Amino acid sequence: MIRFLRKNMSDIAGGGNAFLSFILWVIAGCIIGVAVGLAGIAFHWALEWATIFRTEHPWTLWLLPLGGIAIVLAYRLEHMENDRGTNFILVAVRSNEAVSLRTAPLIFFSTVATHLFGGSAGREGAALQLGGSIASRLGGTMELNEKEKRIITMCGMAAGFSALFGTPLASVVFSMEVITVGVMHYSAIVPCTISALVAAGLSKGVGIVPTAFAVADIPEKMLLETGWRAGIFGVFCALLSMVFCILLEKTSAQYRKVFQNPFLRVCVGGCIIILLTYLVGCRDYNGAGMDVIGRAIEGNAKAEAFLLKMIFTALTLGAGYKGGEIVPSFFVGATFGCVVGPLLGLPASFAASLGMMAVFCGVTNCPMASIILSIELFGFQGAGYYALCCAISYMLSGYYGLYSEQKIMYSKVQPEFINRNVH
């Protein structure tokens, strides 16, 4: 189909390249949306099953070290021991490196295993890798040129994120913004939007409810007093996001320094998670923790929850287990906001939602995606406060981030070109 259009559409379009590209991207966006959407649906179901099974059978936590060994073995058998996860997807878009299709089944299996046995991880990083690898493979069969293959990989990222969360608008902006902060390739907006909408539609069509929260006590109007309180809270969220990123980086480095054998490293990491779980006396920090996020948005969170989630996540991912860091950042931000917000005079539920978005913004360096995501998750009311909090968190979070291959092209405080990687 793509080949036929390339050869025959130019005459129909009067030689107009824009019209030809539009038709090509509509078709490609639909194809990617369907393919990645179906994979995302299967991934969502598998994670839901893993979470339910783990909850109903607490003894599965004792199998976490064995699950880690299986993950490391799977990557070794496929000769992908040095897999860089989501970082490689970012490089693939920016430098047009090929993404192996083997990434998809590996990240699918390893993330489900991590959740099944109680590791602390999210799912969106896996969704980005799953979507990016499938889209990259499909792009190779469409006879796309080098620049078009980059766009098709972004389509896969948007579709994977959208299929899991049901937030197509934020998925589109995030996939375009996260790779090179400050430079968005708007040529990708049509295919990314189509693929995200198709994936979200498929997901909703099979009964997967889009992620959304009912927030209490959101101010109906922009008030100066509430604004400065939200601004101060944004400063704290920026600091927290830096601490989270540093903790993830340092924990991974120490694991590799002390335990050079990956099998031993993941086994020790699993044992540490088991020990910590019994020390804290609850299972709130195993898995993604979406239920805890929901309780925080309702105004109920433990004072130490945000700190423990950061520790559990760093120890899990640093040891070699797979998953994502974004849902844990939601957890950290929501529980932190629920506890700290009332100290600043902000309602607990509203502060939890602010913290959820501001910490996400700080760790991903994606302010536009964060603002749009807040609207899709919480509604338009209070959008000004979310924008303010996210903007402050972005500016003050420095050049830290979840993905070391993410580039920030312009200074956060001056209109000057810097072109540097996050750390």
C-alpha positions as CSV (number, residue, x, y, z in Angstrom):
1,M,0.0,0.0,0.0
2,I,2.7,2.5,1.0
3,R,4.7,1.6,-2.1
4,F,1.7,2.0,-4.4
5,L,1.0,5.5,-2.9
6,R,4.5,6.6,-3.4
7,K,4.5,5.7,-7.1
8,N,1.0,6.9,-8.0
9,M,-0.3,9.6,-5.6
10,S,1.9,12.4,-6.8
11,D,-0.1,12.8,-10.1
12,I,-3.4,12.7,-8.2
13,A,-2.2,15.3,-5.7
14,G,-0.9,17.5,-8.5
15,G,2.7,16.9,-7.4
16,G,1.9,18.1,-3.9
17,N,4.3,16.5,-1.5
18,A,2.3,17.7,1.5
19,F,-0.9,16.0,0.4
20,L,1.0,12.8,-0.4
21,S,2.7,12.8,3.0
22,F,-0.6,13.4,4.6
23,I,-2.2,10.3,3.0
24,L,0.9,8.2,3.8
25,W,0.9,9.3,7.4
26,V,-2.8,8.7,7.9
27,I,-2.4,5.1,6.7
28,A,0.8,4.6,8.7
29,G,-0.7,6.1,11.8
30,C,-3.7,3.7,11.6
31,I,-1.4,0.7,11.0
32,I,0.8,1.6,14.0
33,G,-2.2,2.4,16.2
34,V,-3.8,-0.9,15.5
35,A,-0.6,-3.0,15.9
36,V,0.7,-1.3,19.0
37,G,-2.8,-0.8,20.4
38,L,-3.4,-4.6,20.3
39,A,0.0,-5.2,21.9
40,G,-0.8,-2.6,24.6
41,I,-4.1,-4.2,25.4
42,A,-2.5,-7.6,25.8
43,F,0.2,-5.9,28.0
44,H,-2.4,-4.2,30.1
45,W,-4.3,-7.4,30.7
46,A,-1.1,-9.3,31.6
47,L,-0.2,-6.6,34.1
48,E,-3.7,-6.6,35.6
49,W,-3.5,-10.4,35.9
50,A,-0.1,-10.2,37.5
51,T,-1.2,-7.6,40.0
52,I,-4.4,-9.5,41.0
53,F,-2.5,-12.8,41.3
54,R,0.2,-11.3,43.4
55,T,-2.4,-9.6,45.7
56,E,-4.3,-12.9,46.1
57,H,-1.2,-15.0,46.6
58,P,1.3,-13.0,48.8
59,W,3.8,-15.9,48.8
60,T,4.8,-15.0,45.2
61,L,7.0,-12.3,46.7
62,W,9.4,-15.0,47.7
63,L,9.9,-15.9,44.1
64,L,11.2,-12.4,43.2
65,P,14.9,-13.4,43.1
66,L,14.0,-16.3,40.8
67,G,12.0,-14.0,38.6
68,G,15.0,-11.6,38.4
69,I,17.3,-14.5,37.3
70,A,14.7,-15.4,34.6
71,I,14.7,-11.8,33.4
72,V,18.5,-11.6,33.2
73,L,18.7,-15.0,31.5
74,A,16.1,-14.0,28.9
75,Y,18.1,-11.0,27.9
76,R,21.3,-13.0,27.8
77,L,19.8,-15.7,25.6
78,E,18.8,-13.0,23.1
79,H,22.2,-11.4,23.3
80,M,20.7,-8.1,24.7
81,E,22.5,-8.0,28.1
82,N,23.5,-4.4,27.5
83,D,19.9,-3.3,26.6
84,R,19.5,0.4,27.6
85,G,15.7,0.3,27.9
86,T,13.8,3.5,27.1
87,N,17.1,5.3,26.6
88,F,17.7,3.2,23.4
89,I,14.3,4.2,22.1
90,L,15.2,7.9,22.5
91,V,18.5,7.3,20.7
92,A,16.7,5.4,17.9
93,V,14.5,8.4,17.2
94,R,17.3,11.0,17.3
95,S,19.9,9.0,15.5
96,N,17.8,6.6,13.5
97,E,19.3,3.5,15.0
98,A,17.4,0.3,14.4
99,V,15.3,-1.1,17.3
100,S,15.2,-4.9,17.4
101,L,11.8,-6.5,17.4
102,R,13.1,-8.8,20.2
103,T,12.8,-5.8,22.5
104,A,9.0,-6.2,22.5
105,P,8.6,-9.7,23.9
106,L,11.5,-9.3,26.2
107,I,10.2,-6.1,27.9
108,F,6.7,-7.6,27.9
109,F,7.8,-10.7,29.8
110,S,10.3,-9.0,32.1
111,T,7.9,-6.2,33.2
112,V,5.1,-8.7,33.8
113,A,7.5,-10.9,35.8
114,T,8.6,-7.9,37.9
115,H,5.0,-7.0,38.7
116,L,4.0,-10.6,39.4
117,F,6.7,-11.2,42.0
118,G,6.5,-7.8,43.7
119,G,9.2,-5.6,42.3
120,S,8.5,-1.8,42.5
121,A,8.2,-0.6,38.9
122,G,5.8,1.1,36.6
123,R,4.6,0.2,33.1
124,E,5.0,3.2,30.9
125,G,8.7,2.7,30.2
126,A,7.8,-0.8,29.0
127,A,5.0,0.6,26.9
128,L,7.4,3.1,25.2
129,Q,9.8,0.3,24.4
130,L,7.0,-2.1,23.3
131,G,5.5,0.5,21.0
132,G,8.8,1.8,19.7
133,S,10.1,-1.6,18.8
134,I,7.0,-2.7,17.0
135,A,6.7,0.5,15.1
136,S,10.3,0.5,14.1
137,R,9.9,-3.0,12.7
138,L,6.8,-2.1,10.8
139,G,8.6,1.0,9.5
140,G,11.2,-1.2,8.0
141,T,8.5,-3.0,5.9
142,M,7.0,0.2,4.7
143,E,10.0,1.3,2.7
144,L,10.3,4.5,4.7
145,N,13.3,6.8,4.5
146,E,15.5,7.6,7.4
147,K,13.6,10.6,8.6
148,E,10.2,8.9,8.2
149,K,11.5,5.9,10.3
150,R,12.1,8.3,13.2
151,I,8.6,9.6,13.0
152,I,7.2,6.1,12.9
153,T,9.0,5.2,16.1
154,M,7.5,8.2,17.8
155,C,4.1,7.0,16.6
156,G,4.7,3.7,18.4
157,M,5.7,5.4,21.6
158,A,2.5,7.5,21.5
159,A,0.3,4.5,20.8
160,G,1.9,2.4,23.5
161,F,1.5,5.1,26.1
162,S,-2.0,5.9,25.0
163,A,-3.2,2.3,25.0
164,L,-2.1,1.8,28.6
165,F,-3.3,5.2,30.1
166,G,-6.1,6.2,27.8
167,T,-4.6,9.7,27.5
168,P,-4.0,10.2,23.8
169,L,-3.3,14.0,23.8
170,A,-0.6,13.7,26.5
171,S,0.8,10.6,24.8
172,V,1.3,12.5,21.5
173,V,3.0,15.5,23.1
174,F,5.1,13.4,25.4
175,S,6.5,11.2,22.6
176,M,7.4,14.4,20.7
177,E,8.8,16.3,23.7
178,V,10.7,13.7,25.7
179,I,13.4,12.9,23.1
180,T,14.9,16.4,22.7
181,V,13.6,18.9,25.1
182,G,13.2,22.3,23.4
183,V,12.9,20.9,19.9
184,M,9.6,19.3,18.9
185,H,9.3,17.7,15.5
186,Y,5.8,18.9,14.5
187,S,6.1,16.8,11.3
188,A,5.2,13.9,13.5
189,I,2.0,15.4,15.0
190,V,-0.5,13.9,12.4
191,P,0.7,10.3,12.5
192,C,1.4,10.4,16.3
193,T,-2.1,11.8,16.9
194,I,-3.8,9.2,14.7
195,S,-1.9,6.3,16.2
196,A,-2.6,7.5,19.7
197,L,-6.3,7.9,19.1
198,V,-6.6,4.6,17.4
199,A,-4.7,2.8,20.2
200,A,-6.8,4.6,22.9
201,G,-10.0,3.7,21.0
202,L,-9.1,0.1,20.7
203,S,-8.2,0.0,24.4
204,K,-11.5,1.6,25.4
205,G,-13.4,-0.6,23.0
206,V,-12.4,-3.8,24.8
207,G,-13.4,-2.3,28.2
208,I,-10.2,-0.8,29.5
209,V,-11.1,2.3,31.4
210,P,-8.9,5.4,30.8
211,T,-6.9,6.5,33.7
212,A,-8.7,9.4,35.5
213,F,-9.1,10.7,39.0
214,A,-11.8,12.7,40.8
215,V,-10.0,15.5,42.7
216,A,-11.8,17.2,45.6
217,D,-11.5,20.9,46.5
218,I,-10.0,22.2,43.2
219,P,-10.4,26.0,43.4
220,E,-13.0,27.2,40.8
221,K,-11.1,30.5,40.1
222,M,-7.5,31.5,40.0
223,L,-6.8,33.1,43.4
224,L,-3.5,34.8,44.3
225,E,-3.3,33.2,47.7
226,T,-3.7,29.7,46.3
227,G,-1.4,30.5,43.4
228,W,1.6,31.4,45.6
229,R,0.9,28.3,47.8
230,A,1.0,26.1,44.7
231,G,4.1,27.9,43.5
232,I,6.0,27.2,46.8
233,F,4.8,23.6,46.5
234,G,6.2,23.4,43.0
235,V,9.6,24.3,44.4
236,F,9.4,21.3,46.8
237,C,8.4,19.1,44.0
238,A,11.4,20.2,41.9
239,L,13.7,19.3,44.7
240,L,12.0,15.9,45.2
241,S,12.2,15.1,41.5
242,M,16.0,15.7,41.6
243,V,16.4,13.5,44.7
244,F,14.4,10.7,43.0
245,C,16.6,10.9,39.8
246,I,19.8,11.0,41.8
247,L,18.7,8.1,44.0
248,L,17.8,6.0,40.9
249,E,21.2,6.8,39.3
250,K,23.4,6.2,42.4
251,T,21.6,3.0,43.4
252,S,22.1,1.5,40.0
253,A,25.8,2.5,40.0
254,Q,26.4,1.0,43.5
255,Y,24.7,-2.2,42.5
256,R,27.0,-2.6,39.5
257,K,30.1,-1.7,41.5
258,V,29.4,-4.2,44.3
259,F,27.8,-7.0,42.3
260,Q,29.4,-7.2,38.9
261,N,27.6,-10.4,38.0
262,P,24.1,-9.5,36.8
263,F,22.6,-12.8,38.1
264,L,24.0,-12.2,41.6
265,R,22.9,-8.5,41.4
266,V,19.3,-9.2,40.5
267,C,19.1,-12.0,43.1
268,V,20.5,-9.8,45.9
269,G,18.1,-7.0,44.8
270,G,15.2,-9.3,45.0
271,C,16.2,-10.5,48.5
272,I,16.5,-6.8,49.7
273,I,13.0,-6.0,48.4
274,I,11.6,-9.1,50.3
275,L,13.4,-8.0,53.5
276,L,12.2,-4.4,53.2
277,T,8.6,-5.5,52.5
278,Y,8.4,-7.4,55.7
279,L,10.2,-4.6,57.6
280,V,7.6,-2.0,56.6
281,G,4.8,-4.4,57.2
282,C,2.7,-3.8,54.1
283,R,2.6,-4.4,50.3
284,D,1.9,-0.8,49.3
285,Y,5.3,-0.5,47.7
286,N,5.3,-3.6,45.6
287,G,4.2,-3.3,42.0
288,A,3.1,0.0,40.5
289,G,0.9,1.2,43.4
290,M,-2.0,2.6,41.4
291,D,-4.3,1.9,44.4
292,V,-2.1,3.9,46.7
293,I,-2.1,6.8,44.2
294,G,-5.9,6.6,44.2
295,R,-6.1,6.8,48.0
296,A,-3.7,9.8,48.0
297,I,-5.9,11.6,45.5
298,E,-8.8,10.9,47.9
299,G,-6.7,12.6,50.7
300,N,-5.3,9.6,52.4
301,A,-1.5,8.8,52.4
302,K,1.1,7.8,54.9
303,A,3.7,10.4,55.7
304,E,6.6,8.1,54.8
305,A,5.0,6.6,51.6
306,F,6.8,8.9,49.1
307,L,10.2,8.2,50.5
308,L,9.7,4.4,50.8
309,K,8.4,4.2,47.2
310,M,11.6,6.0,45.9
311,I,13.7,3.5,47.8
312,F,11.8,0.4,46.7
313,T,11.8,1.6,43.1
314,A,15.5,2.4,43.0
315,L,16.4,-0.9,44.6
316,T,14.2,-2.8,42.1
317,L,15.2,-1.1,38.9
318,G,18.8,-0.7,39.9
319,A,19.1,-4.5,40.4
320,G,18.1,-5.2,36.9
321,Y,14.3,-5.7,37.1
322,K,12.3,-4.1,34.3
323,G,9.4,-1.7,34.2
324,G,9.1,2.1,34.2
325,E,9.7,5.0,36.5
326,I,6.8,7.2,35.6
327,V,4.1,5.5,37.6
328,P,6.4,5.4,40.6
329,S,6.9,9.2,40.1
330,F,3.1,9.6,40.1
331,F,3.1,7.6,43.4
332,V,5.9,9.7,44.9
333,G,4.3,13.0,43.8
334,A,0.7,12.1,44.9
335,T,1.7,10.8,48.4
336,F,4.1,13.7,48.9
337,G,1.4,16.2,48.0
338,C,-1.2,14.6,50.1
339,V,1.1,14.9,53.2
340,V,2.9,18.2,52.5
341,G,0.2,20.2,50.7
342,P,-2.0,20.7,53.8
343,L,1.1,22.1,55.7
344,L,1.1,24.9,53.0
345,G,-2.7,25.4,53.3
346,L,-3.6,23.4,50.2
347,P,-6.4,20.7,50.3
348,A,-4.9,17.2,50.5
349,S,-6.6,15.9,47.4
350,F,-5.8,18.9,45.3
351,A,-2.2,18.9,46.5
352,A,-1.8,15.2,45.7
353,S,-2.8,15.9,42.1
354,L,-0.5,18.9,41.9
355,G,2.4,16.8,43.3
356,M,1.6,13.9,40.9
357,M,2.0,16.2,37.9
358,A,4.9,18.4,39.2
359,V,7.1,15.5,40.1
360,F,6.3,13.8,36.7
361,C,7.3,17.0,35.0
362,G,10.5,17.3,37.0
363,V,11.7,13.8,36.3
364,T,10.8,13.8,32.6
365,N,11.5,17.4,31.7
366,C,8.3,17.6,29.7
367,P,6.3,20.6,30.9
368,M,3.8,20.7,28.0
369,A,3.0,17.0,28.2
370,S,2.6,17.4,32.0
371,I,0.1,20.2,31.7
372,I,-1.9,18.3,29.1
373,L,-1.8,15.1,31.1
374,S,-3.2,17.0,34.1
375,I,-6.2,18.0,32.1
376,E,-6.8,14.5,30.8
377,L,-6.4,13.0,34.3
378,F,-8.2,15.6,36.4
379,G,-10.2,17.8,34.1
380,F,-9.8,21.4,33.1
381,Q,-10.7,23.0,36.4
382,G,-7.6,24.2,38.1
383,A,-5.5,24.0,34.9
384,G,-3.8,27.2,35.8
385,Y,-2.5,25.9,39.1
386,Y,-1.2,22.7,37.4
387,A,0.6,24.8,34.7
388,L,2.2,27.0,37.4
389,C,3.3,24.1,39.5
390,C,4.7,22.2,36.5
391,A,6.5,25.2,35.1
392,I,8.3,25.9,38.4
393,S,9.1,22.2,38.8
394,Y,10.6,22.1,35.3
395,M,12.7,25.2,35.8
396,L,14.1,24.4,39.2
397,S,14.7,20.6,38.8
398,G,18.0,21.3,37.1
399,Y,19.3,19.0,34.3
400,Y,18.3,15.8,36.0
401,G,16.0,13.2,34.4
402,L,15.0,9.6,34.2
403,Y,16.6,9.1,30.8
404,S,20.3,9.7,30.4
405,E,19.9,9.9,26.6
406,Q,17.4,12.7,26.8
407,K,18.8,15.9,25.4
408,I,17.9,19.4,26.7
409,M,18.6,21.8,23.8
410,Y,18.1,25.1,25.6
411,S,18.9,26.4,29.1
412,K,16.0,26.3,31.6
413,V,16.8,29.8,32.8
414,Q,18.2,31.7,29.7
415,P,17.3,31.7,26.0
416,E,20.5,30.1,25.1
417,F,21.5,26.9,23.2
418,I,23.2,24.3,25.5
419,N,22.6,20.8,23.9
420,R,23.3,18.7,26.9
421,N,22.2,15.3,28.2
422,V,20.4,15.0,31.5
423,H,22.2,13.3,34.4
